[in-house]
């Protein structure tokens, strides 16, 4: 990579940072409007980490309700659908919106981080 390309990347990263700062309150407002209760926050937090069946069992929610959360999140830009799966576009931790731990079967999830990550 030459110096011009490196500088372009630096400028794009800076632009991204300022865009995030400028839109923080707007994005947080969208998140809070769509994910307006603890279960919806948990559905979002577990999206991409657990299957719909695991989320349904752990949260005692119907597949229909989970799908409704996912579809609303997709409409509002919080999720993107790639094939048959949804992926998050926003990290809830960046907005101070981490849901409480989830009871899943006989094991309590101490946190919502993917396996292999540790709390810091």
Rosetta constraint file for C-alpha pairs under 8 A:
AtomPair CA 1 CA 5 HARMONIC 6.16 0.50
AtomPair CA 1 CA 6 HARMONIC 6.66 0.50
AtomPair CA 2 CA 6 HARMONIC 6.34 0.50
AtomPair CA 3 CA 7 HARMONIC 6.14 0.50
AtomPair CA 4 CA 8 HARMONIC 6.23 0.50
AtomPair CA 5 CA 9 HARMONIC 6.29 0.50
AtomPair CA 6 CA 10 HARMONIC 6.26 0.50
AtomPair CA 7 CA 11 HARMONIC 6.18 0.50
AtomPair CA 8 CA 12 HARMONIC 6.15 0.50
AtomPair CA 9 CA 13 HARMONIC 6.11 0.50
AtomPair CA 10 CA 14 HARMONIC 6.21 0.50
AtomPair CA 11 CA 15 HARMONIC 6.07 0.50
AtomPair CA 12 CA 16 HARMONIC 6.08 0.50
AtomPair CA 13 CA 17 HARMONIC 6.21 0.50
AtomPair CA 14 CA 18 HARMONIC 6.32 0.50
AtomPair CA 15 CA 19 HARMONIC 6.06 0.50
AtomPair CA 16 CA 20 HARMONIC 6.17 0.50
AtomPair CA 17 CA 21 HARMONIC 6.31 0.50
AtomPair CA 18 CA 22 HARMONIC 6.00 0.50
AtomPair CA 19 CA 23 HARMONIC 6.12 0.50
AtomPair CA 20 CA 24 HARMONIC 5.72 0.50
AtomPair CA 23 CA 27 HARMONIC 6.08 0.50
AtomPair CA 24 CA 28 HARMONIC 6.09 0.50
AtomPair CA 24 CA 95 HARMONIC 7.99 0.50
AtomPair CA 25 CA 29 HARMONIC 6.05 0.50
AtomPair CA 26 CA 30 HARMONIC 6.37 0.50
AtomPair CA 27 CA 31 HARMONIC 6.23 0.50
AtomPair CA 28 CA 32 HARMONIC 6.08 0.50
AtomPair CA 28 CA 95 HARMONIC 6.36 0.50
AtomPair CA 29 CA 33 HARMONIC 6.04 0.50
AtomPair CA 30 CA 34 HARMONIC 6.15 0.50
AtomPair CA 30 CA 76 HARMONIC 7.52 0.50
AtomPair CA 31 CA 35 HARMONIC 5.65 0.50
AtomPair CA 31 CA 36 HARMONIC 7.82 0.50
AtomPair CA 31 CA 78 HARMONIC 7.62 0.50
AtomPair CA 32 CA 36 HARMONIC 5.33 0.50
AtomPair CA 34 CA 72 HARMONIC 7.11 0.50
AtomPair CA 34 CA 73 HARMONIC 6.82 0.50
AtomPair CA 34 CA 76 HARMONIC 7.93 0.50
AtomPair CA 35 CA 40 HARMONIC 5.06 0.50
AtomPair CA 35 CA 41 HARMONIC 5.33 0.50
AtomPair CA 35 CA 44 HARMONIC 7.88 0.50
AtomPair CA 36 CA 40 HARMONIC 6.75 0.50
AtomPair CA 36 CA 41 HARMONIC 7.44 0.50
AtomPair CA 37 CA 41 HARMONIC 6.38 0.50
AtomPair CA 38 CA 42 HARMONIC 6.17 0.50
AtomPair CA 38 CA 99 HARMONIC 6.30 0.50
AtomPair CA 38 CA 100 HARMONIC 7.86 0.50
AtomPair CA 39 CA 43 HARMONIC 6.14 0.50
AtomPair CA 39 CA 59 HARMONIC 7.00 0.50
AtomPair CA 40 CA 44 HARMONIC 6.22 0.50
AtomPair CA 40 CA 69 HARMONIC 6.64 0.50
AtomPair CA 41 CA 45 HARMONIC 6.07 0.50
AtomPair CA 41 CA 97 HARMONIC 7.90 0.50
AtomPair CA 41 CA 98 HARMONIC 7.67 0.50
AtomPair CA 41 CA 99 HARMONIC 5.99 0.50
AtomPair CA 42 CA 46 HARMONIC 6.06 0.50
AtomPair CA 42 CA 99 HARMONIC 5.85 0.50
AtomPair CA 42 CA 100 HARMONIC 7.89 0.50
AtomPair CA 42 CA 102 HARMONIC 7.69 0.50
AtomPair CA 43 CA 47 HARMONIC 6.11 0.50
AtomPair CA 43 CA 55 HARMONIC 6.72 0.50
AtomPair CA 43 CA 66 HARMONIC 6.88 0.50
AtomPair CA 43 CA 69 HARMONIC 7.56 0.50
AtomPair CA 44 CA 69 HARMONIC 7.92 0.50
AtomPair CA 44 CA 70 HARMONIC 7.58 0.50
AtomPair CA 44 CA 88 HARMONIC 7.65 0.50
AtomPair CA 45 CA 92 HARMONIC 7.30 0.50
AtomPair CA 45 CA 98 HARMONIC 7.83 0.50
AtomPair CA 45 CA 99 HARMONIC 7.61 0.50
AtomPair CA 45 CA 112 HARMONIC 6.86 0.50
AtomPair CA 46 CA 50 HARMONIC 5.70 0.50
AtomPair CA 46 CA 55 HARMONIC 7.08 0.50
AtomPair CA 46 CA 112 HARMONIC 7.01 0.50
AtomPair CA 47 CA 51 HARMONIC 7.58 0.50
AtomPair CA 47 CA 86 HARMONIC 6.87 0.50
AtomPair CA 47 CA 87 HARMONIC 6.82 0.50
AtomPair CA 47 CA 88 HARMONIC 7.09 0.50
AtomPair CA 48 CA 85 HARMONIC 7.36 0.50
AtomPair CA 48 CA 86 HARMONIC 6.45 0.50
AtomPair CA 48 CA 87 HARMONIC 5.76 0.50
AtomPair CA 48 CA 88 HARMONIC 7.38 0.50
AtomPair CA 49 CA 114 HARMONIC 6.35 0.50
AtomPair CA 50 CA 54 HARMONIC 5.91 0.50
AtomPair CA 50 CA 55 HARMONIC 6.30 0.50
AtomPair CA 51 CA 55 HARMONIC 6.23 0.50
AtomPair CA 52 CA 56 HARMONIC 5.97 0.50
AtomPair CA 52 CA 63 HARMONIC 6.81 0.50
AtomPair CA 52 CA 66 HARMONIC 7.38 0.50
AtomPair CA 53 CA 57 HARMONIC 6.10 0.50
AtomPair CA 53 CA 63 HARMONIC 7.32 0.50
AtomPair CA 54 CA 58 HARMONIC 5.95 0.50
AtomPair CA 54 CA 104 HARMONIC 7.86 0.50
AtomPair CA 55 CA 59 HARMONIC 5.88 0.50
AtomPair CA 55 CA 60 HARMONIC 7.91 0.50
AtomPair CA 55 CA 61 HARMONIC 7.67 0.50
AtomPair CA 56 CA 60 HARMONIC 5.39 0.50
AtomPair CA 56 CA 61 HARMONIC 4.81 0.50
AtomPair CA 56 CA 62 HARMONIC 5.85 0.50
AtomPair CA 56 CA 63 HARMONIC 6.15 0.50
AtomPair CA 56 CA 66 HARMONIC 7.31 0.50
AtomPair CA 57 CA 61 HARMONIC 7.00 0.50
AtomPair CA 57 CA 104 HARMONIC 6.95 0.50
AtomPair CA 57 CA 105 HARMONIC 7.47 0.50
AtomPair CA 58 CA 102 HARMONIC 6.86 0.50
AtomPair CA 58 CA 103 HARMONIC 5.86 0.50
AtomPair CA 58 CA 104 HARMONIC 4.17 0.50
AtomPair CA 58 CA 105 HARMONIC 6.42 0.50
AtomPair CA 59 CA 102 HARMONIC 7.30 0.50
AtomPair CA 59 CA 103 HARMONIC 7.36 0.50
AtomPair CA 59 CA 104 HARMONIC 7.42 0.50
AtomPair CA 61 CA 65 HARMONIC 6.42 0.50
AtomPair CA 61 CA 66 HARMONIC 6.86 0.50
AtomPair CA 62 CA 66 HARMONIC 6.44 0.50
AtomPair CA 63 CA 67 HARMONIC 6.08 0.50
AtomPair CA 64 CA 68 HARMONIC 6.17 0.50
AtomPair CA 65 CA 69 HARMONIC 6.36 0.50
AtomPair CA 66 CA 70 HARMONIC 6.26 0.50
AtomPair CA 67 CA 71 HARMONIC 6.05 0.50
AtomPair CA 68 CA 72 HARMONIC 6.18 0.50
AtomPair CA 69 CA 73 HARMONIC 6.11 0.50
AtomPair CA 70 CA 74 HARMONIC 6.10 0.50
AtomPair CA 70 CA 79 HARMONIC 7.18 0.50
AtomPair CA 70 CA 86 HARMONIC 7.57 0.50
AtomPair CA 71 CA 75 HARMONIC 6.20 0.50
AtomPair CA 72 CA 76 HARMONIC 6.26 0.50
AtomPair CA 73 CA 77 HARMONIC 6.09 0.50
AtomPair CA 73 CA 78 HARMONIC 4.88 0.50
AtomPair CA 73 CA 79 HARMONIC 5.45 0.50
AtomPair CA 74 CA 78 HARMONIC 5.69 0.50
AtomPair CA 74 CA 79 HARMONIC 4.52 0.50
AtomPair CA 74 CA 80 HARMONIC 5.67 0.50
AtomPair CA 74 CA 81 HARMONIC 7.33 0.50
AtomPair CA 75 CA 79 HARMONIC 7.98 0.50
AtomPair CA 77 CA 89 HARMONIC 7.25 0.50
AtomPair CA 78 CA 88 HARMONIC 6.08 0.50
AtomPair CA 78 CA 89 HARMONIC 5.30 0.50
AtomPair CA 78 CA 90 HARMONIC 6.06 0.50
AtomPair CA 79 CA 86 HARMONIC 6.07 0.50
AtomPair CA 79 CA 87 HARMONIC 5.40 0.50
AtomPair CA 79 CA 88 HARMONIC 4.59 0.50
AtomPair CA 79 CA 89 HARMONIC 5.46 0.50
AtomPair CA 79 CA 90 HARMONIC 7.82 0.50
AtomPair CA 80 CA 86 HARMONIC 5.50 0.50
AtomPair CA 80 CA 87 HARMONIC 5.36 0.50
AtomPair CA 80 CA 88 HARMONIC 6.59 0.50
AtomPair CA 80 CA 89 HARMONIC 6.99 0.50
AtomPair CA 81 CA 85 HARMONIC 5.63 0.50
AtomPair CA 81 CA 86 HARMONIC 4.35 0.50
AtomPair CA 81 CA 87 HARMONIC 6.32 0.50
AtomPair CA 82 CA 86 HARMONIC 5.98 0.50
AtomPair CA 82 CA 87 HARMONIC 7.13 0.50
AtomPair CA 90 CA 94 HARMONIC 7.92 0.50
AtomPair CA 91 CA 95 HARMONIC 7.48 0.50
AtomPair CA 92 CA 96 HARMONIC 6.40 0.50
AtomPair CA 92 CA 97 HARMONIC 5.08 0.50
AtomPair CA 92 CA 98 HARMONIC 5.94 0.50
AtomPair CA 93 CA 97 HARMONIC 5.67 0.50
AtomPair CA 93 CA 98 HARMONIC 5.71 0.50
AtomPair CA 100 CA 111 HARMONIC 7.66 0.50
AtomPair CA 101 CA 108 HARMONIC 7.40 0.50
AtomPair CA 101 CA 109 HARMONIC 5.59 0.50
AtomPair CA 101 CA 110 HARMONIC 5.63 0.50
AtomPair CA 101 CA 111 HARMONIC 5.36 0.50
AtomPair CA 101 CA 112 HARMONIC 6.62 0.50
AtomPair CA 102 CA 108 HARMONIC 6.42 0.50
AtomPair CA 102 CA 109 HARMONIC 5.44 0.50
AtomPair CA 102 CA 110 HARMONIC 7.63 0.50
AtomPair CA 102 CA 111 HARMONIC 7.78 0.50
AtomPair CA 102 CA 112 HARMONIC 7.88 0.50
AtomPair CA 103 CA 107 HARMONIC 6.69 0.50
AtomPair CA 103 CA 108 HARMONIC 4.90 0.50
AtomPair CA 103 CA 109 HARMONIC 6.21 0.50
AtomPair CA 104 CA 108 HARMONIC 6.03 0.50
AtomPair CA 104 CA 109 HARMONIC 6.92 0.50
AtomPair CA 111 CA 119 HARMONIC 7.90 0.50
AtomPair CA 113 CA 117 HARMONIC 6.17 0.50
AtomPair CA 113 CA 118 HARMONIC 7.40 0.50
AtomPair CA 113 CA 119 HARMONIC 7.76 0.50
